[in-house]
Structures are given as C-alpha cells and as structure tokens.
C-alpha cells in the first residue's frame, strides 16, 4: 500500500512550486487532479518540446496526475470546484492571497465546503500584509536573498540558471502538506500551509546572511570560489571543466600531496578553512597548474582516489550521457504523445525503503480526464457536452 493511498489532492498550482509539490505527493500514492485552464495554462507551454507545445518543466512536475479543464470564472466552474473540494483532502494553489480569494480558493471559502480541508498556498513574499499580493518568480527570490550578489563578479551578478528556489519551495510545501495530514489524524481539523519563495531563498542563503550580520564583511562575488574554504573552484583540464571542493584539514592534506605541494600543509597562510578561503585565488592557481595537462577523466579519477569530491561540469547533453547518472538509476523514461522521443522524468529525490515512490503515469494532456472526473461527481454525458460547447470545460 502506498503512503498516501486514498488521499485526494486538487492541484490549482502553476509553474513549479505548486505542481511539483503535488507531483511529490502523487509519487507516494495520492490521487492528484490538476485543474487546467480551458486550452491549457501558460505554465504548460514554457520551453515547448512536443508537437502540441508541452514544456520541458511541465513534463517533469506533472507526472502521475489527471487533468480537468475548467473555467474558474464561471458560475458552473465554481460549482464543480465546490463538488471536487467536498471530496478532497488537500488543495494546492501557489497564488497571492488576493487571487485565491477572488477564485474562492482561500482557506475560509474552502472550509465552508470541507471543514477539514488542507490548503497548501505558496506565494512570492509571504503573508505579511505589506507584501502578500506582490508577484514574483524564482529569480526574484534568488536575487533578494543575496545569492545572486555572491555569484558571478562584482561587475556582473549571476543567478542560478535552474529554478532552485522554486523547487526548494515545492519541497517545503510537500513537507507542510504531510505535516498537516499527520496532525489532522489527531485533531480531525485541517489548516493552511504557507510557504514563500522569499523565505526559501533566505534560508538557502542563510550562511552568508548570518556571517554578514555578525561580522559585517560585506563580501563581494568571487566567481566560483568559496569564501570560507579552499581550494574550491571550477577548473579546466585539457578537454573539459570540473569542480572540486576541499574542506577541512584532512582533505587539504590529501590535496597537497595529490598536487605535489606537501609544504603547503604547514604554511601558516593555509592553517584553517577560513584562511584557505581568503587565499583561494592562490590555491586555485596551484590546482589549475596541476590539472592543465591532464584529461578531464584523469583529473576527476585522481581526485576521487584521494577522496576529494569532484565531478565534471556537464552540459545538459553530457548529463544525460553521464555514466554516474546512469548508474544511479534516477531517470524514468516515458512515452508522451507528440514528443519526438521518450521523455526523461527524474526520480523522486527522496525514497522510502518499504513504501517507495513510483512514477506510474505520464503527465496528462490538456483536459485528458475531464469526462472521467465530471462523471465521478454526477454529471451525465449531455451535461458534459453542454459545458464543453459553452467552454466551461
């Protein structure tokens, strides 16, 4: 039996934070219904990769779901939502509070239909009145947190090119949903689960922020070097780039022996991680000299033999071909209508030994399960056909 078997989730989420949260719940057995706009929401078509225009991230964050199209602005659409909520356990909607209220998806409105409902509502900046209705994306969360300032160079800040804050917020939302479901078993009551891109970003940048609050160093960007240990950087071998991170005296000792500079171990300039971070450019220069005539495979193999974490800097194509990734068995290949080849869906990042997650169905087409879902709440074929003609579904 799956962990969340019997739990019903309505997913009004968009982009990543909401949809990936519900995908994680679905991987563990929850029955998730994605509520799509008639014609499909905008998040379905970002970075299109299929002949119908489905986007790359859409495919990753919407596996194991059914899709119902619905005009939420119509009276009939709102009534269908109420019927679905009455039979649901969790509603996921990553939208500003004002938008939730306008759509009748705020916690008070949902409770009037299902008193023990759990609402998972992430937004950009949190629920403080001064910021709660502002909009924002992953990059804004990264930038406000200080993380973007710490990357790149002082002349050119650099954000992460993958939506790290969005995905981390989705994990927070999934944790919140599980906590609320667990608490409901004891109290019989639902509650609202809140999360924000801002708070997630600040947690991820917390080390740099705490250091600044206590020491006031006003650090500038250092490209790929670390400020508090070293060598930690991205280095160039003959045929490619790799990353390595040396932390702690035992690892630094191994590194000095590897690169043929054992005298650096007792050099007072490198006596601890903090000093090694401050001398990071020198240590990176030593490392660059060591690896410049080595192949990428040779450099990484020697570092791994010395028990120093290292790995190649893969392009997306190289990542899909990487032997370590293949050996880790974390890609699930699925067929999808209109895709030129099988789609790689990446495994649930957390697994359980006895009740593991499972990717069992591909992401849904727009409204693929509309008739099935509406029939389950008592609508007959004629009523569904009428709704479709009037573009309510």
Helices and strands as residue ranges (DSSP letters): E 8-11, H 17-27, E 31-36, G 42-45, H 56-61, E 65-69, H 75-86, E 90-92, H 97-103, H 107-113, E 118-123, H 138-145, H 147-150, H 164-187, E 192-196, H 197-204, H 206-215, E 232-237, E 240-245, H 249-258, G 262-266, G 268-270, H 273-278, H 280-291, H 296-305, E 310-312, H 316-321, H 323-328, E 331-334, E 343-346, H 370-376, H 381-389
